[in-house]
Each structure stands twice: as C-alpha cells, then as structure tokens.
Amino acid sequence: MTTLTTRWTVLGAALGLAGVLALPKGTGSEADELAIIAAAPERFLVGNALTFAATALIGIGLLVLARGCAGHGHRGTAVLLRIAAAGWLLHTALIAHNAVSYELAAMDDRGAATELAAQIYAGPVFLGLLLPMLALTVLGMVAAGVALWRTGHAPPWAAAALALALVSDFVTPETFSGIPMFGLLLLAFLGLREAGGRHAVPAGVEPAHAA
C-alpha cells in the first residue's frame, strides 16, 4: 500500500512546540528581549536549536508529502506542498539569523546592543528572509491544506488546523508566540497520518489524476 509519510512533519511540529515552550519570552521590545536572553542564555540556545531543527524537519517532511501526493497523481497538491516547504526551509535561515541575539545579549553596553539589534531586524538581510518566508509559508500551507482535503489526504478538521496554525501566529500575544501554531500543526499532521491509511492506493494501481 502507498500512503503519505508524515513522521517528519509530526516530529518537526512536536520539536517546534518544545522549542517555543523552552524559549524565554518577553514583551517584544528589543531591550526587553535582550535582557531576558541575558538572564536565561541556555534556554535561548536550547529553544533556538529546537525550533531550527523543527522548521527544517517540517520543510523536509512537506517535500516528502509532496512526493507522496505526486505518486497519487495529485500534482497540484504536490506543487503547493513544495511552495510551503520552501517557506519552512527559509524559516531555518531566519532562525539562524536570529541567533545573533545571543551575542548581542552578552554585550556589556546594553544601549548599543539594543540599537544594533534594531538595525539588524530592520535591515535588508532580515527582511529579505522574512517577507518571502511569510508569503511562501502562509500561502503554501493554507492552499495545501485545502488541496489535501479536496484530494482526500486530510479530514476537514486537519485542513482547517493547517490554515489556522499559520493565522494564529499573527494574533497570538508575544508571551505565547509559536505555541498555538506548533500545537495546531501537530494536530493537523497527526490528522494527515490518520487519513493516510484510508486513502492508501494499492501498489501497481494507476492513481487518479486530480489537482
């Protein structure tokens, strides 16, 4: 039987949830963020490492899902999953870029560190990663969720969870940032795994060509 492999996305979402729970949280201002990181540098490094691994695994897992959908003949869904995967892989670069906050938090001159952080996060490198990451991830995940539901790979609630996960990150208070998103992603990817067995296609059977 041929089913969609979701182990990497499930693992990625679980690691992401652990990572955002580990990260020290602030109010969102640069000075506050640096002070909190300076007070708990080990938590910042652990949380950052976990979320880096999480986004990489989700990106890779979505590429695996895309290959499975293409094998079922659902090439349009596969394209959307690859778009979403590109967004998640860009996310890894963004997290690696954000790790500079650890060094900034260790600076003796907090005022200079805060000013430098503000310049970095308003600069072309950060924005050049952030904007395409947001566009690819949000549009790719929402559209892929709908396509996975339409092609029978996801129950309606799992498709809705995929879309809501990305939307939730825009409205969640800073102190809970990432927690609803990774929680909903974990729920959605578990739903895909559950639906995979019901959608299985016997080996050697030509799949129906659908979007």
C-alpha positions in Angstrom: 0.0 0.0 0.0 1.2 3.6 -0.8 0.5 6.1 2.0 1.6 9.6 2.8 4.6 9.7 5.2 4.0 12.2 7.9 6.6 11.2 10.5 8.9 14.1 9.7 6.2 16.7 9.9 4.8 15.3 13.1 8.3 15.2 14.7 9.0 18.7 13.5 5.8 20.1 14.9 6.5 18.3 18.3 10.0 19.7 18.4 8.8 23.2 17.5 6.3 23.1 20.4 9.0 22.0 22.7 11.3 24.8 21.4 8.8 27.7 21.8 8.0 26.4 25.3 11.7 26.5 26.1 12.4 29.9 24.7 12.4 32.8 27.2 9.5 35.1 26.4 9.4 38.9 26.5 7.1 41.8 25.6 8.5 42.2 22.1 10.7 45.3 22.6 14.4 44.9 21.7 15.7 45.9 25.1 13.4 43.6 26.9 14.2 40.7 24.6 17.9 41.1 25.1 17.5 41.4 28.9 15.5 38.2 29.0 18.0 36.3 26.8 20.9 37.6 29.0 19.0 36.2 32.1 18.5 32.8 30.5 21.0 32.3 27.8 20.9 28.5 28.0 17.1 28.4 27.5 17.5 30.7 24.5 20.1 28.4 22.9 18.1 25.2 23.5 14.9 26.8 22.3 16.6 28.2 19.2 18.2 24.9 18.4 14.9 23.0 18.8 12.9 25.4 16.6 15.7 25.4 14.0 15.5 21.6 13.9 11.7 21.8 13.9 11.4 24.1 10.9 14.0 22.0 8.9 12.1 18.8 9.6 8.7 20.4 8.7 10.2 21.6 5.4 11.8 18.2 4.6 8.6 16.5 5.7 6.5 18.6 3.4 8.7 17.7 0.5 8.2 14.0 1.4 4.4 14.6 1.5 4.7 16.3 -1.9 6.4 13.3 -3.4 3.7 11.1 -2.0 0.9 13.3 -3.4 2.6 13.3 -6.8 2.7 9.5 -6.6 -1.1 9.5 -6.1 -1.4 11.7 -9.2 -2.2 14.9 -7.2 0.4 17.1 -8.8 -1.2 20.4 -8.0 -1.2 19.5 -4.3 2.4 18.5 -4.6 3.3 21.9 -6.0 1.6 23.7 -3.2 3.4 21.5 -0.6 6.7 22.3 -2.2 5.9 26.0 -2.0 5.1 25.6 1.7 8.3 23.6 2.2 10.4 26.4 0.7 8.9 28.8 3.2 9.7 26.5 6.1 13.3 26.0 4.9 13.6 29.8 4.6 12.4 29.8 8.2 15.5 27.9 9.3 17.7 30.6 7.8 15.7 33.2 9.7 16.2 31.3 13.0 19.9 31.0 12.4 20.0 34.7 11.7 18.1 35.4 14.9 20.7 33.5 16.9 22.8 36.7 16.8 20.6 37.9 19.7 22.6 35.6 22.0 25.8 37.6 21.2 24.0 40.9 21.4 22.6 40.0 24.9 26.1 39.3 26.1 27.4 42.8 25.2 28.3 45.0 28.2 26.8 48.1 26.6 23.0 47.2 26.6 22.1 50.5 24.8 24.5 49.8 21.9 23.3 46.2 21.7 19.7 47.4 21.6 20.4 49.9 18.9 22.3 47.3 16.9 19.5 44.7 17.2 17.0 47.3 16.0 19.2 48.0 12.9 19.7 44.2 12.2 16.0 43.4 12.4 15.0 46.3 10.2 17.8 45.6 7.8 17.7 44.1 4.3 19.1 40.6 5.3 16.4 40.0 7.9 13.5 41.5 5.8 14.8 39.7 2.7 14.4 36.4 4.6 11.2 37.3 6.5 9.0 38.6 3.7 9.4 35.6 1.2 9.2 33.2 4.2 5.9 34.6 5.3 4.5 34.7 1.7 5.6 31.1 0.8 4.7 29.6 4.2 1.3 31.2 4.7 0.0 30.9 1.1 1.5 27.5 0.6 0.2 26.0 3.9 -3.3 27.4 3.5 -3.7 26.4 -0.1 -2.0 23.0 0.5 -4.4 22.3 3.4 -7.4 22.9 1.1 -5.9 20.8 -1.6 -5.1 17.9 0.8 -8.7 17.9 2.0 -10.1 18.0 -1.6 -7.9 15.1 -2.7 -8.9 13.0 0.4 -5.5 13.1 2.1 -6.8 15.2 5.1 -10.0 15.3 7.0 -11.7 18.7 7.1 -10.6 19.4 10.6 -6.9 18.7 9.8 -7.0 21.0 6.8 -8.6 23.7 8.9 -5.9 23.2 11.6 -3.2 23.7 9.0 -4.6 27.0 7.9 -5.4 28.2 11.5 -1.9 27.3 12.6 -0.3 30.0 10.4 -3.0 32.6 11.1 -2.8 32.1 14.8 0.8 33.2 14.8 -0.2 36.7 13.7 -2.7 37.2 16.6 -1.1 35.3 19.5 0.3 37.5 22.3 4.1 37.7 22.3 4.4 35.8 25.6 2.6 32.8 23.9 4.2 33.2 20.5 4.5 30.0 18.5 2.7 27.8 21.0 -0.8 27.7 19.2 0.9 27.4 15.8 3.0 24.4 16.6 0.2 22.8 18.6 -2.2 23.1 15.7 0.4 21.9 13.2 1.0 18.8 15.4 -2.8 18.2 15.4 -3.0 18.7 11.7 -0.1 16.4 10.8 -1.4 13.7 13.0 -4.7 14.0 11.1 -2.9 13.6 7.9 -1.3 10.4 9.2 -4.7 9.1 10.3 -6.2 9.8 6.9 -3.3 8.3 5.0 -4.3 4.7 5.7 -7.8 5.4 4.4 -6.5 7.0 1.2 -3.9 4.3 0.5 -3.7 3.1 -3.1 -2.6 -0.5 -3.8 0.8 -0.8 -5.4 0.6 -1.1 -9.2 -2.8 0.7 -9.4 -2.7 3.8 -11.5 -3.7 6.8 -9.3 -6.5 9.1 -10.3 -5.1 12.4 -11.6 -6.5 15.2 -9.5 -5.5 18.6 -8.5 
